[in-house]
Amino acid sequence: MIKLSSLILGVLLLAGCAGNNPADPYEKYNRKVYAFNTTLDEVLLKPVATGYRAVTPNLVRDGIGNAIDNLTEPRNMVNNLLQGRITAFLESTHRFVFNSTFGLGGLVDLTSTFKLPEYKASDFGMTLAYYGWEESSYFLLPFLPPRTFRDQVGLGVDVFITDPRVYVMDVKGEVIVAVVDNVNARSNLLEADKLSKKISLDNYVFQRESVLQHRNNQLRKSGIDVPDQSYNDEDDDEFSISDIARQNAQ
């Protein structure tokens, strides 16, 4: 918790001098959407997540998180192929096969047991960055987690085209998975949420800087060059500050 607190404090200090970020040219619009999404979270998602956390053991929440991550592996596989990253494709395939079979459908993450490659997310937003769309403006949409405009486009392509789940699940199944994913992910952010609100700050800026920093680090680790951020946590993989702000699992 001390380490986590120090990371949050680091972002808060940066947030104080990051009010005018050139990556956020639509800030006036974004703040309105942020206010709407925050209100929706406070009156709906957060209370549900709080109740869910109160009645659900850590082991169960971890298992659900593992299963959701496992369901995203086919999407990772497709986008790794689109990016020509054959090794990453094989690693995602390896993880998916082992966790789906021996890991009880993904409920148990066998990364340590079988010395599997670490989970690495890949999506169409990353694919777009790989093919040249490296810089993108921060752009919020109602009901959706914070992303750049590129990644909002990428999400749409993943949801309707590149994610194999769309071809094997009906709409009801997809909605159920999305709801469970968001509630489970939100429940894991409750403590960080309390911690950040103890300090006076612009929560909009905190969220924006966290999301942009985390995404840029993801892209760099995949070999995609992006501009440097003012805060760099490449030497601290245990806690990523934008994981604190994460509201969509994958």
TAZI-V363571 format. One record per residue. RES is the residue in one letter. NEAR is the number of other ideal C-beta (glycine too) atoms within 8 Angstrom. D_FIRST is the distance of its C-alpha to the first C-alpha in whole Angstrom. Layout:
res->[RES;RES]
near->[NEAR;NEAR]
d_first->[D_FIRST;D_FIRST]
This chain:
res->[M;I;K;L;S;S;L;I;L;G;V;L;L;L;A;G;C;A;G;N;N;P;A;D;P;Y;E;K;Y;N;R;K;V;Y;A;F;N;T;T;L;D;E;V;L;L;K;P;V;A;T;G;Y;R;A;V;T;P;N;L;V;R;D;G;I;G;N;A;I;D;N;L;T;E;P;R;N;M;V;N;N;L;L;Q;G;R;I;T;A;F;L;E;S;T;H;R;F;V;F;N;S;T;F;G;L;G;G;L;V;D;L;T;S;T;F;K;L;P;E;Y;K;A;S;D;F;G;M;T;L;A;Y;Y;G;W;E;E;S;S;Y;F;L;L;P;F;L;P;P;R;T;F;R;D;Q;V;G;L;G;V;D;V;F;I;T;D;P;R;V;Y;V;M;D;V;K;G;E;V;I;V;A;V;V;D;N;V;N;A;R;S;N;L;L;E;A;D;K;L;S;K;K;I;S;L;D;N;Y;V;F;Q;R;E;S;V;L;Q;H;R;N;N;Q;L;R;K;S;G;I;D;V;P;D;Q;S;Y;N;D;E;D;D;D;E;F;S;I;S;D;I;A;R;Q;N;A;Q]
near->[4;5;8;11;9;8;13;13;9;10;14;12;8;11;12;8;6;11;7;4;12;5;10;10;6;9;9;6;8;14;9;8;11;12;8;9;12;9;8;10;11;7;7;8;10;12;8;10;13;10;8;11;10;6;5;8;5;5;6;8;13;8;10;11;12;14;11;15;13;15;10;12;13;11;15;14;12;11;15;13;10;10;12;5;10;8;6;13;11;8;10;15;10;10;14;12;8;12;16;9;6;8;14;6;7;14;9;10;11;11;11;6;5;8;5;10;9;5;8;11;9;14;14;14;15;16;14;12;14;10;6;6;8;9;6;11;9;16;11;12;8;7;5;11;6;11;15;13;10;11;12;13;11;14;13;8;10;14;8;6;8;10;11;8;11;10;5;5;9;5;6;6;8;11;8;8;12;8;8;10;12;12;12;14;13;14;13;8;13;12;6;10;9;8;11;13;7;5;8;2;10;7;9;9;12;14;11;14;16;13;13;14;15;14;12;11;14;10;12;11;7;13;4;10;4;9;5;4;10;6;10;8;12;7;5;8;6;4;10;10;15;13;8;14;13;11;10;9;11;9]
d_first->[0;4;5;5;6;9;10;10;12;14;15;16;18;20;21;23;25;25;27;30;29;32;31;31;34;34;32;34;35;31;30;32;31;27;28;30;27;25;27;28;24;24;27;27;24;21;23;24;21;20;22;22;18;20;23;21;20;17;19;22;19;18;22;23;21;22;26;25;24;27;29;29;30;33;33;31;34;36;35;34;38;39;37;39;36;38;35;32;35;35;32;31;34;33;30;31;34;32;29;32;34;33;29;31;31;28;26;25;24;26;24;23;26;29;27;28;27;23;23;24;25;29;30;33;32;31;35;36;34;35;39;38;36;34;33;33;32;29;31;30;32;32;30;28;25;25;27;29;33;33;31;32;35;34;32;36;37;35;35;39;40;38;35;37;36;38;41;40;39;40;39;38;36;34;33;32;30;29;28;26;24;23;22;20;18;18;17;14;13;13;10;9;13;12;10;13;15;15;16;19;20;22;20;23;22;19;19;22;21;18;21;23;21;19;23;25;22;23;27;27;26;29;31;32;32;30;30;27;24;23;20;20;17;19;18;14;15;12;10;13;13;16;14;12;16;18;20;22;22;24]
